Amino acid sequence: GDHRDLHSFPTRRFPISVRDAWASRPGAADNLIKTVRAVYSWAMERDEIGYNPAVGIAPINKNPKGGATPWTPNDLRAFKAAHPKGTTAHLWLTIQAFTACRIGDALWIGRQQEKTIDGKLWLEFQPRKKGSAFVSIPMLPPLVEATRASKVVGPSYILNDKGLPFTSVEALRVRVQRWCKAAGLDNRSSHGVRKAMAELMAEAGSSQHQIMAVMAHTQARTSEVYTKGVQRRGLAAEGLHSLAALDW
């Protein structure tokens, strides 16, 4: 029969299965469905298929405008209760919290990024996300303690069960999801920790430039002047010290 027979038309099963396979990353899953929907629309315009099976597939991102759900103080306490000091999970959370880095940077930063300034340890690194500002932040005591608690030392702070760096961001992200699940936390992600730290710094009175310096942002919502060099380092120190009161 004709290759456009309705029985040979694509079904909704495929795009839905693709969406569900990416359920751990709801924003990315919904963007993928938008792309699939656009491809099917292109095929319809050329009379290759008779209908678009991706139309009407509901989004799964429950927080589309705000992105990742920020962690609450209770979330942090629950995670640390499930993953005490000395565990890789606790190390990961401490790194994410006291550097506010993205998971793509938590994957590789380690002792090679440490620098001694005025007798104190700092972390200095260039985030891998394009357009990010250079980061220079003090290593507060909870971060120093967590990074020194591991018995195995490697090129990165965070190592897998074999004592090696995680091979990909996705591999670490999957492990983080497992850690969160073990702590009874649903719909929590590494980026949610980053957002929580920014909110906590803001609530503690940190300025916009202080938060920008810690978060590696290069642009403010207003036309304020960028903070650079020594000034930026000082702002980052002030911003991170506003977190020092947290019980780690």
C-alpha positions, 0 to 999 in steps of 0.5 A: 500500500501507499507509504502514507497509509495511516497504519504506518504513521508514527505514533505518540509512543516514541516521543513520549518514551523519549521524553520519559527517558529524560525525566531526570532533566525535565527542562531538557526533556521538554526542549527535546519534545519541542524539537521533535515536534518541529521535525514532525511539522517539517515532515508534514509540510512536505507530505511525508506524514499525515499528522504530528504525534508530538502535538499534545504531549504534556510538558513534565517540567513543573517549574519552567519559569524558575528552572531548577528547584532551589534546595531549602535548609531542610533539604540540605539537612536531610541530605547531610543526615543521609550522607555524613562527613567523609562520604563522596556525597557529602563532599559533592554537596559541600563543593557545590555549596561553597563554590556555587559551581555548576556540576560540569565544573564540580566534575573536574576541579581539584587540588590543582586549582588551589592557590595560597593567597596571604597564607590562606587557600583559595580556588581559582578556575575558569568555568567551562560554560562559555561566557563565564567569568573567572572564579577566585574564591576562598576555601572556607573551613567546611570546604577544606575539611571535606576535601581533605576527608577523602582517603584517596587523592586524585586529579579532581576532588570528586572521585567515583567508586574506582578512585577515578574522576567521573567520566562525564557530567551525566555520570555524576548527575546520575549519581547525584540523583541516586544520593538525593533519592537516598535522602528522600529528596525528589526533584532536586538537582545540582543546579538547585544547590547553586540557586539556593546558595545565591538566594542564601547569600542575597538573604544574608545581605550580599550585594549583587556584585558579590553574588556575581563574583561567586557565581561566575556571572559576567552580566547583571540585570542592570547596567552595573560595571563588572567586578574584576581582579582583586576587587572581584576576589574581595567581593567573592570572599565577602559573599562566601563568608555570608554562608559560614554560619551554616552548620556543616 
